[in-house]
Amino acid sequence: MGERKGSLRRLRHHGSACLYIPLHRLKVVLPNYPPVPQQLEWGEFFANGLPPDVLDVGCGEGGFLRRFAAEHPESNILGLEVRKALVEWLAECIRQEGLPNAAVLWYSVVNGLPFLADGSIERIFYLFPDPWPKKRHHKRRALTPFVLQEFARVLRPEGVLYIATDFPPLDAYHREVLEASGLFRYEYVQEDVDWGLPQSDREAACRRRGIPYVRMRCYVVKT
Ligand SMILES: C[S@@+](CC[C@H](N)C(=O)[O-])C[C@H]1O[C@@H](n2cnc3c(N)ncnc32)[C@H](O)[C@@H]1O
């Protein structure tokens, strides 16, 4: 993977609280709120002009996204990231690395995935989402029942949702939302099992520091 382009330190801080709230629930929309497109021109994202078949939700600095794209030239992977400066930085990394099948969109996933067709996505990665440990911040967690419904809608029947976290209360929250939805069945994948995927930046940091984490594969329940 290429070297870091420019300083990341100033890009790391969280944006304003409203970024984690769906647009339709905001009374005042600030100019720093990402657009909610109903349709996208995929030729502007991927060299082959096709829509994505893989999503990396909350892609952050994009280490996973770029490694996955390099290892899977047959797939178009789209990262969704709410922090605009980070998106601009990552888009430049992708451009400099010449990855024709990787792209990143400045977007808050709490608005669902209106720009994606039903049954069009093979894999969704939701890796090490922000834990928002304080109770008053739980509402900022991105895996809402609506978002999960959107994941189920856009996944192909054989599609898989991958979730990872190193924050046990967030794992419990994910299980609660998954079970309440009835849309997915899930299995845990032991940390020492190779699940055939590159490591995300946070996963690599957990490994380096010996922080335990859990990984899940979630399958759409057939109706
Ligand atoms: C802890 S980082 C993990 C990054 C990466 N997935 C990894 O495993 O290294 C979580 C990322 O999710 C992004 N994020 C949080 N809420 C989001 C939302 N509603 N929509 C899109 N991205 C979001 C954050 O800005 C942050 O970059």
PDBQT file of the ligand as one rigid body, heavy atoms in Angstrom, charges set to zero:
ROOT
HETATM    1  C1  LIG A 301     -13.388   3.911  14.112  1.00  0.00    +0.000 C 
HETATM    2  S1  LIG A 301     -13.395   4.387  12.442  1.00  0.00    +0.000 S 
HETATM    3  C2  LIG A 301     -13.103   2.821  11.635  1.00  0.00    +0.000 C 
HETATM    4  C3  LIG A 301     -12.530   2.968  10.270  1.00  0.00    +0.000 C 
HETATM    5  C4  LIG A 301     -12.312   1.665   9.499  1.00  0.00    +0.000 C 
HETATM    6  N1  LIG A 301     -13.552   1.024   9.164  1.00  0.00    +0.000 N 
HETATM    7  C5  LIG A 301     -11.419   0.721  10.237  1.00  0.00    +0.000 C 
HETATM    8  O1  LIG A 301     -11.850  -0.360  10.599  1.00  0.00    +0.000 OA
HETATM    9  O2  LIG A 301     -10.233   1.078  10.459  1.00  0.00    +0.000 OA
HETATM   10  C6  LIG A 301     -15.153   4.628  12.085  1.00  0.00    +0.000 C 
HETATM   11  C7  LIG A 301     -15.392   5.525  10.887  1.00  0.00    +0.000 C 
HETATM   12  O3  LIG A 301     -16.795   5.594  10.617  1.00  0.00    +0.000 OA
HETATM   13  C8  LIG A 301     -17.111   6.930  10.226  1.00  0.00    +0.000 C 
HETATM   14  N2  LIG A 301     -18.544   7.167  10.473  1.00  0.00    +0.000 N 
HETATM   15  C9  LIG A 301     -19.156   7.320  11.670  1.00  0.00    +0.000 A 
HETATM   16  N3  LIG A 301     -20.471   7.525  11.504  1.00  0.00    +0.000 NA
HETATM   17  C10 LIG A 301     -20.704   7.509  10.161  1.00  0.00    +0.000 A 
HETATM   18  C11 LIG A 301     -21.861   7.682   9.362  1.00  0.00    +0.000 A 
HETATM   19  N4  LIG A 301     -23.059   7.941   9.905  1.00  0.00    +0.000 N 
HETATM   20  N5  LIG A 301     -21.737   7.586   8.008  1.00  0.00    +0.000 NA
HETATM   21  C12 LIG A 301     -20.521   7.344   7.441  1.00  0.00    +0.000 A 
HETATM   22  N6  LIG A 301     -19.388   7.185   8.162  1.00  0.00    +0.000 NA
HETATM   23  C13 LIG A 301     -19.467   7.256   9.488  1.00  0.00    +0.000 A 
HETATM   24  C14 LIG A 301     -16.212   7.782  11.103  1.00  0.00    +0.000 C 
HETATM   25  O4  LIG A 301     -16.039   9.094  10.613  1.00  0.00    +0.000 OA
HETATM   26  C15 LIG A 301     -14.922   6.957  11.109  1.00  0.00    +0.000 C 
HETATM   27  O5  LIG A 301     -14.056   7.338  10.074  1.00  0.00    +0.000 OA
ENDROOT
TORSDOF 0
